[in-house]
Amino acid sequence: MRRIAAVLLLTLICTSARAQSSKPLSQAQLSPAERSIAQAKNLIDKNPKDFEAYNALALALSRRARETSDARFYVQGEEALQKSFSISPDNFDGKRIQTWLLLGKHEFAAALDAAQKLNKAMPDDVMTYGFLTDANIELGNYDDAEKAVQWMLDLKPGNMPALTRAAYLRELFGEIDGSLDLMKMAYESTPPNEVEDRAWILTQMSHLDLVVGRLEEAEQLAQQALTLFPGYHYALGNLAKVRIEQKRYTEAVELLQQRFQSAPHAENLFELAQAQQLSGQTA
């Protein structure tokens, strides 16, 4: 599910342009999500009744959750969204972000229902087809997922969110090289300043190479992702998998310890324990 949520967020960022105009020098060292959070808060300070600014804040907090794997940002995003609805009940952008939150909470049937309602309200909204794709994949409705992602491509040919979803479907169907080609296209269409998005795509490309045993390529892509976005938890996890395949278990443990420190989840702790066992650290 973390994979789907991450794919989904690539669509959500398309609505954040309003909160991403200038980049003050004081924000030069911030991540893309941190800059978006600061800019959205600045808009709110200027006009506390601006519901779109609260939508931008909810979206930015969701992006920060992906950057850090810290679920507290999702909670803060929900709070920002409720403020948006208190100003403008049922506003469409807020409903879109709310649908993403349903997916993030694994409420797939509810997310599908919400996405279908959004689709009826605005049939040409690319993001909504992304929601339909993601919910249908999680519910096993692969034909409907394929149709939804094709609509995304028809409405906006070559758009990055559709390419990553199409790539995921290709992977599910066992078409690894086709999936990798689509991920490469998505990477090439991602702006250079969106470093976390680019790092995420590189990590997925690394994962695909690892699936088919191309360890050298997988390692290079994971390292490239970490160079682009240092300490990135997704890339650390995938590089650790490469190290395990290389039987470099101690290095895998070090990488997974670093990941767990930044993203202390049960799944990450379990994978760390597995690597420790392989390295002989059975205690």
Secondary structure, 3 states (H helix, E strand, C coil): CHHHHHHHHHHHHHHHHHHCCCCCHHHCCCCHHHHHHHHHHHHHHHCCCCHHHHHHHHHHHHHHHHHHCCCHHHHHHHHHHHHHHHHCCCCHHHHHHHHHHHHHCCCHHHHHHHHHHHHHHCCCCHHHHHHHHHHHHHCCCHHHHHHHHHHHHHHCCCCHHHHHHHHHHHHHCCCHHHHHHHHHHHHHCCCCCCHHHHHHHHHHHHHHHHHCCCHHHHHHHHHHHHHHCCCCHHHHHHHHHHHHHCCCHHHHHHHHHHHHHHCCCHHHHHHHHHHHHHCCCCC
